Amino acid sequence: MEKKKARQRKQKEWKSVNVDPIEQDENFYFIAGYTSGGAPYGVTWEEAERDGLLSEENTIEEEELPF
């Protein structure tokens, strides 16, 4: 029961943090940033699929956040 309360508290804290929306496009699942020339870099859709990031289990509500 304590784990559930701790997870709910973390979720509430996570939601209260002002976070920029995740940037995506047709090539990138997650755009981490842009080079000085304007080219995006990050995690491609292929890498995300290979690493299991596209499964329904990997949501913010289910995932243990590292902070």
HTML snippet that shows the backbone in 3Dmol.js (N, CA, C, O; Angstrom):
<script src="https://3Dmol.org/build/3Dmol-min.js"></script>
<div id="view" style="width:600px;height:400px;position:relative"></div>
<script>
const pdb = `
ATOM      1  N   MET A   1       0.816  -1.187   0.000  1.00  0.00           N
ATOM      2  CA  MET A   1       0.000   0.000   0.000  1.00  0.00           C
ATOM      3  C   MET A   1       0.867   1.261   0.000  1.00  0.00           C
ATOM      4  O   MET A   1       0.527   2.256  -0.639  1.00  0.00           O
ATOM      5  N   GLU A   2       1.986   1.208   0.721  1.00  0.00           N
ATOM      6  CA  GLU A   2       2.883   2.367   0.754  1.00  0.00           C
ATOM      7  C   GLU A   2       3.492   2.640  -0.612  1.00  0.00           C
ATOM      8  O   GLU A   2       3.698   3.795  -0.984  1.00  0.00           O
ATOM      9  N   LYS A   3       3.781   1.571  -1.365  1.00  0.00           N
ATOM     10  CA  LYS A   3       4.336   1.751  -2.709  1.00  0.00           C
ATOM     11  C   LYS A   3       3.345   2.502  -3.596  1.00  0.00           C
ATOM     12  O   LYS A   3       3.729   3.373  -4.376  1.00  0.00           O
ATOM     13  N   LYS A   4       2.076   2.153  -3.467  1.00  0.00           N
ATOM     14  CA  LYS A   4       1.052   2.800  -4.281  1.00  0.00           C
ATOM     15  C   LYS A   4       0.952   4.286  -3.925  1.00  0.00           C
ATOM     16  O   LYS A   4       0.853   5.134  -4.811  1.00  0.00           O
ATOM     17  N   LYS A   5       0.978   4.595  -2.642  1.00  0.00           N
ATOM     18  CA  LYS A   5       0.912   5.997  -2.209  1.00  0.00           C
ATOM     19  C   LYS A   5       2.144   6.768  -2.672  1.00  0.00           C
ATOM     20  O   LYS A   5       2.041   7.922  -3.087  1.00  0.00           O
ATOM     21  N   ALA A   6       3.304   6.128  -2.600  1.00  0.00           N
ATOM     22  CA  ALA A   6       4.531   6.783  -3.040  1.00  0.00           C
ATOM     23  C   ALA A   6       4.482   7.033  -4.542  1.00  0.00           C
ATOM     24  O   ALA A   6       4.903   8.089  -5.013  1.00  0.00           O
ATOM     25  N   ARG A   7       3.975   6.072  -5.284  1.00  0.00           N
ATOM     26  CA  ARG A   7       3.863   6.240  -6.735  1.00  0.00           C
ATOM     27  C   ARG A   7       2.876   7.354  -7.070  1.00  0.00           C
ATOM     28  O   ARG A   7       3.126   8.155  -7.971  1.00  0.00           O
ATOM     29  N   GLN A   8       1.762   7.407  -6.353  1.00  0.00           N
ATOM     30  CA  GLN A   8       0.780   8.471  -6.588  1.00  0.00           C
ATOM     31  C   GLN A   8       1.374   9.840  -6.261  1.00  0.00           C
ATOM     32  O   GLN A   8       1.107  10.818  -6.958  1.00  0.00           O
ATOM     33  N   ARG A   9       2.173   9.907  -5.205  1.00  0.00           N
ATOM     34  CA  ARG A   9       2.814  11.162  -4.835  1.00  0.00           C
ATOM     35  C   ARG A   9       3.806  11.597  -5.928  1.00  0.00           C
ATOM     36  O   ARG A   9       3.864  12.771  -6.293  1.00  0.00           O
ATOM     37  N   LYS A  10       4.579  10.638  -6.440  1.00  0.00           N
ATOM     38  CA  LYS A  10       5.526  10.940  -7.507  1.00  0.00           C
ATOM     39  C   LYS A  10       4.792  11.416  -8.762  1.00  0.00           C
ATOM     40  O   LYS A  10       5.233  12.347  -9.435  1.00  0.00           O
ATOM     41  N   GLN A  11       3.672  10.768  -9.066  1.00  0.00           N
ATOM     42  CA  GLN A  11       2.889  11.169 -10.239  1.00  0.00           C
ATOM     43  C   GLN A  11       2.379  12.600 -10.071  1.00  0.00           C
ATOM     44  O   GLN A  11       2.418  13.394 -11.011  1.00  0.00           O
ATOM     45  N   LYS A  12       1.905  12.921  -8.883  1.00  0.00           N
ATOM     46  CA  LYS A  12       1.397  14.259  -8.610  1.00  0.00           C
ATOM     47  C   LYS A  12       2.521  15.280  -8.741  1.00  0.00           C
ATOM     48  O   LYS A  12       2.323  16.348  -9.320  1.00  0.00           O
ATOM     49  N   GLU A  13       3.693  14.962  -8.212  1.00  0.00           N
ATOM     50  CA  GLU A  13       4.851  15.851  -8.323  1.00  0.00           C
ATOM     51  C   GLU A  13       5.243  16.010  -9.781  1.00  0.00           C
ATOM     52  O   GLU A  13       5.546  17.116 -10.227  1.00  0.00           O
ATOM     53  N   TRP A  14       5.240  14.911 -10.529  1.00  0.00           N
ATOM     54  CA  TRP A  14       5.615  14.946 -11.941  1.00  0.00           C
ATOM     55  C   TRP A  14       4.662  15.853 -12.719  1.00  0.00           C
ATOM     56  O   TRP A  14       5.097  16.654 -13.547  1.00  0.00           O
ATOM     57  N   LYS A  15       3.379  15.726 -12.454  1.00  0.00           N
ATOM     58  CA  LYS A  15       2.388  16.531 -13.165  1.00  0.00           C
ATOM     59  C   LYS A  15       2.502  18.006 -12.812  1.00  0.00           C
ATOM     60  O   LYS A  15       2.144  18.864 -13.620  1.00  0.00           O
ATOM     61  N   SER A  16       2.991  18.313 -11.622  1.00  0.00           N
ATOM     62  CA  SER A  16       3.078  19.705 -11.203  1.00  0.00           C
ATOM     63  C   SER A  16       4.306  20.409 -11.780  1.00  0.00           C
ATOM     64  O   SER A  16       4.383  21.638 -11.760  1.00  0.00           O
ATOM     65  N   VAL A  17       5.266  19.636 -12.293  1.00  0.00           N
ATOM     66  CA  VAL A  17       6.468  20.220 -12.881  1.00  0.00           C
ATOM     67  C   VAL A  17       6.121  20.758 -14.262  1.00  0.00           C
ATOM     68  O   VAL A  17       5.472  20.079 -15.058  1.00  0.00           O
ATOM     69  N   ASN A  18       6.556  21.977 -14.537  1.00  0.00           N
ATOM     70  CA  ASN A  18       6.302  22.569 -15.843  1.00  0.00           C
ATOM     71  C   ASN A  18       7.306  22.002 -16.833  1.00  0.00           C
ATOM     72  O   ASN A  18       8.475  22.388 -16.833  1.00  0.00           O
ATOM     73  N   VAL A  19       6.848  21.086 -17.676  1.00  0.00           N
ATOM     74  CA  VAL A  19       7.713  20.394 -18.619  1.00  0.00           C
ATOM     75  C   VAL A  19       7.299  20.777 -20.036  1.00  0.00           C
ATOM     76  O   VAL A  19       6.111  20.826 -20.356  1.00  0.00           O
ATOM     77  N   ASP A  20       8.288  21.045 -20.874  1.00  0.00           N
ATOM     78  CA  ASP A  20       7.993  21.306 -22.282  1.00  0.00           C
ATOM     79  C   ASP A  20       7.390  20.050 -22.896  1.00  0.00           C
ATOM     80  O   ASP A  20       7.746  18.934 -22.518  1.00  0.00           O
ATOM     81  N   PRO A  21       6.479  20.235 -23.840  1.00  0.00           N
ATOM     82  CA  PRO A  21       5.917  19.053 -24.501  1.00  0.00           C
ATOM     83  C   PRO A  21       6.998  18.305 -25.273  1.00  0.00           C
ATOM     84  O   PRO A  21       7.971  18.898 -25.740  1.00  0.00           O
ATOM     85  N   ILE A  22       6.814  17.017 -25.395  1.00  0.00           N
ATOM     86  CA  ILE A  22       7.771  16.181 -26.106  1.00  0.00           C
ATOM     87  C   ILE A  22       7.662  16.473 -27.592  1.00  0.00           C
ATOM     88  O   ILE A  22       6.568  16.470 -28.156  1.00  0.00           O
ATOM     89  N   GLU A  23       8.791  16.722 -28.216  1.00  0.00           N
ATOM     90  CA  GLU A  23       8.799  16.976 -29.644  1.00  0.00           C
ATOM     91  C   GLU A  23       9.013  15.678 -30.397  1.00  0.00           C
ATOM     92  O   GLU A  23       9.871  14.871 -30.041  1.00  0.00           O
ATOM     93  N   GLN A  24       8.216  15.486 -31.452  1.00  0.00           N
ATOM     94  CA  GLN A  24       8.317  14.330 -32.325  1.00  0.00           C
ATOM     95  C   GLN A  24       8.125  14.792 -33.761  1.00  0.00           C
ATOM     96  O   GLN A  24       7.594  15.874 -34.013  1.00  0.00           O
ATOM     97  N   ASP A  25       8.559  13.967 -34.691  1.00  0.00           N
ATOM     98  CA  ASP A  25       8.243  14.176 -36.098  1.00  0.00           C
ATOM     99  C   ASP A  25       8.210  12.817 -36.777  1.00  0.00           C
ATOM    100  O   ASP A  25       8.227  11.785 -36.107  1.00  0.00           O
ATOM    101  N   GLU A  26       8.162  12.812 -38.108  1.00  0.00           N
ATOM    102  CA  GLU A  26       8.055  11.542 -38.817  1.00  0.00           C
ATOM    103  C   GLU A  26       9.315  10.687 -38.692  1.00  0.00           C
ATOM    104  O   GLU A  26       9.259   9.481 -38.931  1.00  0.00           O
ATOM    105  N   ASN A  27      10.446  11.284 -38.325  1.00  0.00           N
ATOM    106  CA  ASN A  27      11.698  10.543 -38.196  1.00  0.00           C
ATOM    107  C   ASN A  27      12.081  10.245 -36.748  1.00  0.00           C
ATOM    108  O   ASN A  27      12.723   9.232 -36.473  1.00  0.00           O
ATOM    109  N   PHE A  28      11.694  11.118 -35.825  1.00  0.00           N
ATOM    110  CA  PHE A  28      12.125  10.998 -34.434  1.00  0.00           C
ATOM    111  C   PHE A  28      10.961  10.788 -33.478  1.00  0.00           C
ATOM    112  O   PHE A  28       9.988  11.543 -33.486  1.00  0.00           O
ATOM    113  N   TYR A  29      11.075   9.750 -32.654  1.00  0.00           N
ATOM    114  CA  TYR A  29      10.135   9.483 -31.574  1.00  0.00           C
ATOM    115  C   TYR A  29      10.293  10.545 -30.493  1.00  0.00           C
ATOM    116  O   TYR A  29       9.308  11.004 -29.915  1.00  0.00           O
ATOM    117  N   PHE A  30      11.534  10.931 -30.225  1.00  0.00           N
ATOM    118  CA  PHE A  30      11.845  11.953 -29.228  1.00  0.00           C
ATOM    119  C   PHE A  30      12.970  12.820 -29.759  1.00  0.00           C
ATOM    120  O   PHE A  30      14.059  12.322 -30.044  1.00  0.00           O
ATOM    121  N   ILE A  31      12.716  14.119 -29.894  1.00  0.00           N
ATOM    122  CA  ILE A  31      13.747  15.043 -30.335  1.00  0.00           C
ATOM    123  C   ILE A  31      14.374  15.658 -29.084  1.00  0.00           C
ATOM    124  O   ILE A  31      13.730  16.413 -28.354  1.00  0.00           O
ATOM    125  N   ALA A  32      15.636  15.320 -28.854  1.00  0.00           N
ATOM    126  CA  ALA A  32      16.339  15.802 -27.659  1.00  0.00           C
ATOM    127  C   ALA A  32      16.831  17.233 -27.844  1.00  0.00           C
ATOM    128  O   ALA A  32      16.969  17.980 -26.876  1.00  0.00           O
ATOM    129  N   GLY A  33      17.092  17.603 -29.079  1.00  0.00           N
ATOM    130  CA  GLY A  33      17.584  18.946 -29.333  1.00  0.00           C
ATOM    131  C   GLY A  33      17.912  19.115 -30.799  1.00  0.00           C
ATOM    132  O   GLY A  33      17.580  18.274 -31.635  1.00  0.00           O
ATOM    133  N   TYR A  34      18.571  20.222 -31.091  1.00  0.00           N
ATOM    134  CA  TYR A  34      18.920  20.545 -32.465  1.00  0.00           C
ATOM    135  C   TYR A  34      20.392  20.946 -32.525  1.00  0.00           C
ATOM    136  O   TYR A  34      20.918  21.567 -31.601  1.00  0.00           O
ATOM    137  N   THR A  35      21.042  20.583 -33.620  1.00  0.00           N
ATOM    138  CA  THR A  35      22.428  20.986 -33.822  1.00  0.00           C
ATOM    139  C   THR A  35      22.467  22.473 -34.152  1.00  0.00           C
ATOM    140  O   THR A  35      21.426  23.086 -34.387  1.00  0.00           O
ATOM    141  N   SER A  36      23.652  23.047 -34.170  1.00  0.00           N
ATOM    142  CA  SER A  36      23.778  24.467 -34.488  1.00  0.00           C
ATOM    143  C   SER A  36      23.306  24.758 -35.911  1.00  0.00           C
ATOM    144  O   SER A  36      22.952  25.895 -36.222  1.00  0.00           O
ATOM    145  N   GLY A  37      23.296  23.760 -36.762  1.00  0.00           N
ATOM    146  CA  GLY A  37      22.802  23.916 -38.126  1.00  0.00           C
ATOM    147  C   GLY A  37      21.303  23.695 -38.254  1.00  0.00           C
ATOM    148  O   GLY A  37      20.744  23.848 -39.340  1.00  0.00           O
ATOM    149  N   GLY A  38      20.646  23.335 -37.150  1.00  0.00           N
ATOM    150  CA  GLY A  38      19.199  23.157 -37.157  1.00  0.00           C
ATOM    151  C   GLY A  38      18.709  21.742 -37.357  1.00  0.00           C
ATOM    152  O   GLY A  38      17.500  21.522 -37.414  1.00  0.00           O
ATOM    153  N   ALA A  39      19.611  20.765 -37.466  1.00  0.00           N
ATOM    154  CA  ALA A  39      19.212  19.374 -37.643  1.00  0.00           C
ATOM    155  C   ALA A  39      18.816  18.772 -36.293  1.00  0.00           C
ATOM    156  O   ALA A  39      19.536  18.936 -35.307  1.00  0.00           O
ATOM    157  N   PRO A  40      17.670  18.074 -36.243  1.00  0.00           N
ATOM    158  CA  PRO A  40      17.254  17.458 -34.978  1.00  0.00           C
ATOM    159  C   PRO A  40      18.087  16.224 -34.655  1.00  0.00           C
ATOM    160  O   PRO A  40      18.616  15.561 -35.547  1.00  0.00           O
ATOM    161  N   TYR A  41      18.192  15.932 -33.363  1.00  0.00           N
ATOM    162  CA  TYR A  41      18.813  14.677 -32.935  1.00  0.00           C
ATOM    163  C   TYR A  41      18.025  14.131 -31.762  1.00  0.00           C
ATOM    164  O   TYR A  41      17.381  14.883 -31.030  1.00  0.00           O
ATOM    165  N   GLY A  42      18.078  12.824 -31.588  1.00  0.00           N
ATOM    166  CA  GLY A  42      17.336  12.188 -30.503  1.00  0.00           C
ATOM    167  C   GLY A  42      17.143  10.718 -30.780  1.00  0.00           C
ATOM    168  O   GLY A  42      18.030  10.064 -31.330  1.00  0.00           O
ATOM    169  N   VAL A  43      15.980  10.185 -30.401  1.00  0.00           N
ATOM    170  CA  VAL A  43      15.659   8.768 -30.544  1.00  0.00           C
ATOM    171  C   VAL A  43      14.746   8.609 -31.749  1.00  0.00           C
ATOM    172  O   VAL A  43      13.670   9.204 -31.806  1.00  0.00           O
ATOM    173  N   THR A  44      15.184   7.793 -32.723  1.00  0.00           N
ATOM    174  CA  THR A  44      14.356   7.554 -33.914  1.00  0.00           C
ATOM    175  C   THR A  44      13.228   6.586 -33.575  1.00  0.00           C
ATOM    176  O   THR A  44      13.260   5.903 -32.551  1.00  0.00           O
ATOM    177  N   TRP A  45      12.228   6.540 -34.460  1.00  0.00           N
ATOM    178  CA  TRP A  45      11.114   5.606 -34.270  1.00  0.00           C
ATOM    179  C   TRP A  45      11.613   4.165 -34.272  1.00  0.00           C
ATOM    180  O   TRP A  45      11.113   3.337 -33.512  1.00  0.00           O
ATOM    181  N   GLU A  46      12.586   3.861 -35.110  1.00  0.00           N
ATOM    182  CA  GLU A  46      13.134   2.504 -35.173  1.00  0.00           C
ATOM    183  C   GLU A  46      13.834   2.138 -33.866  1.00  0.00           C
ATOM    184  O   GLU A  46      13.676   1.027 -33.359  1.00  0.00           O
ATOM    185  N   GLU A  47      14.608   3.077 -33.324  1.00  0.00           N
ATOM    186  CA  GLU A  47      15.288   2.826 -32.044  1.00  0.00           C
ATOM    187  C   GLU A  47      14.274   2.658 -30.915  1.00  0.00           C
ATOM    188  O   GLU A  47      14.446   1.802 -30.048  1.00  0.00           O
ATOM    189  N   ALA A  48      13.230   3.465 -30.923  1.00  0.00           N
ATOM    190  CA  ALA A  48      12.205   3.374 -29.886  1.00  0.00           C
ATOM    191  C   ALA A  48      11.501   2.032 -29.938  1.00  0.00           C
ATOM    192  O   ALA A  48      11.241   1.425 -28.899  1.00  0.00           O
ATOM    193  N   GLU A  49      11.192   1.565 -31.135  1.00  0.00           N
ATOM    194  CA  GLU A  49      10.541   0.269 -31.280  1.00  0.00           C
ATOM    195  C   GLU A  49      11.475  -0.859 -30.838  1.00  0.00           C
ATOM    196  O   GLU A  49      11.061  -1.771 -30.122  1.00  0.00           O
ATOM    197  N   ARG A  50      12.739  -0.790 -31.268  1.00  0.00           N
ATOM    198  CA  ARG A  50      13.726  -1.807 -30.899  1.00  0.00           C
ATOM    199  C   ARG A  50      13.916  -1.883 -29.388  1.00  0.00           C
ATOM    200  O   ARG A  50      14.069  -2.970 -28.830  1.00  0.00           O
ATOM    201  N   ASP A  51      13.905  -0.729 -28.729  1.00  0.00           N
ATOM    202  CA  ASP A  51      14.152  -0.668 -27.289  1.00  0.00           C
ATOM    203  C   ASP A  51      12.884  -0.839 -26.447  1.00  0.00           C
ATOM    204  O   ASP A  51      12.942  -0.756 -25.220  1.00  0.00           O
ATOM    205  N   GLY A  52      11.745  -1.075 -27.095  1.00  0.00           N
ATOM    206  CA  GLY A  52      10.506  -1.326 -26.363  1.00  0.00           C
ATOM    207  C   GLY A  52       9.836  -0.083 -25.811  1.00  0.00           C
ATOM    208  O   GLY A  52       9.026  -0.183 -24.890  1.00  0.00           O
ATOM    209  N   LEU A  53      10.149   1.075 -26.344  1.00  0.00           N
ATOM    210  CA  LEU A  53       9.553   2.314 -25.837  1.00  0.00           C
ATOM    211  C   LEU A  53       8.134   2.541 -26.341  1.00  0.00           C
ATOM    212  O   LEU A  53       7.428   3.403 -25.818  1.00  0.00           O
ATOM    213  N   LEU A  54       7.713   1.800 -27.329  1.00  0.00           N
ATOM    214  CA  LEU A  54       6.402   2.004 -27.922  1.00  0.00           C
ATOM    215  C   LEU A  54       5.319   1.135 -27.306  1.00  0.00           C
ATOM    216  O   LEU A  54       4.154   1.240 -27.689  1.00  0.00           O
ATOM    217  N   SER A  55       5.678   0.283 -26.362  1.00  0.00           N
ATOM    218  CA  SER A  55       4.675  -0.575 -25.734  1.00  0.00           C
ATOM    219  C   SER A  55       3.765   0.249 -24.843  1.00  0.00           C
ATOM    220  O   SER A  55       4.166   1.293 -24.329  1.00  0.00           O
ATOM    221  N   GLU A  56       2.542  -0.218 -24.661  1.00  0.00           N
ATOM    222  CA  GLU A  56       1.568   0.498 -23.840  1.00  0.00           C
ATOM    223  C   GLU A  56       1.972   0.521 -22.367  1.00  0.00           C
ATOM    224  O   GLU A  56       1.489   1.361 -21.608  1.00  0.00           O
ATOM    225  N   GLU A  57       2.840  -0.377 -21.963  1.00  0.00           N
ATOM    226  CA  GLU A  57       3.277  -0.423 -20.568  1.00  0.00           C
ATOM    227  C   GLU A  57       4.159   0.760 -20.211  1.00  0.00           C
ATOM    228  O   GLU A  57       4.266   1.112 -19.037  1.00  0.00           O
ATOM    229  N   ASN A  58       4.792   1.381 -21.200  1.00  0.00           N
ATOM    230  CA  ASN A  58       5.712   2.485 -20.949  1.00  0.00           C
ATOM    231  C   ASN A  58       4.995   3.826 -21.006  1.00  0.00           C
ATOM    232  O   ASN A  58       5.163   4.601 -21.948  1.00  0.00           O
ATOM    233  N   THR A  59       4.210   4.078 -20.000  1.00  0.00           N
ATOM    234  CA  THR A  59       3.558   5.374 -19.871  1.00  0.00           C
ATOM    235  C   THR A  59       4.117   6.048 -18.633  1.00  0.00           C
ATOM    236  O   THR A  59       4.714   5.383 -17.786  1.00  0.00           O
ATOM    237  N   ILE A  60       3.937   7.326 -18.513  1.00  0.00           N
ATOM    238  CA  ILE A  60       4.438   8.046 -17.358  1.00  0.00           C
ATOM    239  C   ILE A  60       3.814   7.512 -16.073  1.00  0.00           C
ATOM    240  O   ILE A  60       4.473   7.470 -15.034  1.00  0.00           O
ATOM    241  N   GLU A  61       2.547   7.103 -16.139  1.00  0.00           N
ATOM    242  CA  GLU A  61       1.864   6.595 -14.953  1.00  0.00           C
ATOM    243  C   GLU A  61       2.460   5.283 -14.474  1.00  0.00           C
ATOM    244  O   GLU A  61       2.459   5.007 -13.274  1.00  0.00           O
ATOM    245  N   GLU A  62       2.972   4.465 -15.395  1.00  0.00           N
ATOM    246  CA  GLU A  62       3.494   3.157 -15.043  1.00  0.00           C
ATOM    247  C   GLU A  62       5.001   3.173 -14.794  1.00  0.00           C
ATOM    248  O   GLU A  62       5.516   2.344 -14.045  1.00  0.00           O
ATOM    249  N   GLU A  63       5.686   4.089 -15.402  1.00  0.00           N
ATOM    250  CA  GLU A  63       7.144   4.086 -15.400  1.00  0.00           C
ATOM    251  C   GLU A  63       7.706   4.688 -14.111  1.00  0.00           C
ATOM    252  O   GLU A  63       7.200   5.693 -13.614  1.00  0.00           O
ATOM    253  N   GLU A  64       8.739   4.071 -13.586  1.00  0.00           N
ATOM    254  CA  GLU A  64       9.445   4.626 -12.443  1.00  0.00           C
ATOM    255  C   GLU A  64      10.351   5.746 -12.947  1.00  0.00           C
ATOM    256  O   GLU A  64      11.234   5.504 -13.770  1.00  0.00           O
ATOM    257  N   LEU A  65      10.147   6.933 -12.473  1.00  0.00           N
ATOM    258  CA  LEU A  65      10.949   8.056 -12.908  1.00  0.00           C
ATOM    259  C   LEU A  65      12.242   8.127 -12.097  1.00  0.00           C
ATOM    260  O   LEU A  65      12.239   7.840 -10.900  1.00  0.00           O
ATOM    261  N   PRO A  66      13.349   8.508 -12.743  1.00  0.00           N
ATOM    262  CA  PRO A  66      14.644   8.504 -12.054  1.00  0.00           C
ATOM    263  C   PRO A  66      14.842   9.680 -11.124  1.00  0.00           C
ATOM    264  O   PRO A  66      15.922   9.811 -10.546  1.00  0.00           O
ATOM    265  N   PHE A  67      13.868  10.533 -10.952  1.00  0.00           N
ATOM    266  CA  PHE A  67      14.016  11.688 -10.068  1.00  0.00           C
ATOM    267  C   PHE A  67      12.804  11.888  -9.226  1.00  0.00           C
ATOM    268  O   PHE A  67      12.759  12.820  -8.422  1.00  0.00           O
TER     269      PHE A  67
END
`;
const viewer = $3Dmol.createViewer("view");
viewer.addModel(pdb, "pdb");
viewer.setStyle({}, {cartoon: {color: "spectrum"}});
viewer.zoomTo();
viewer.render();
</script>
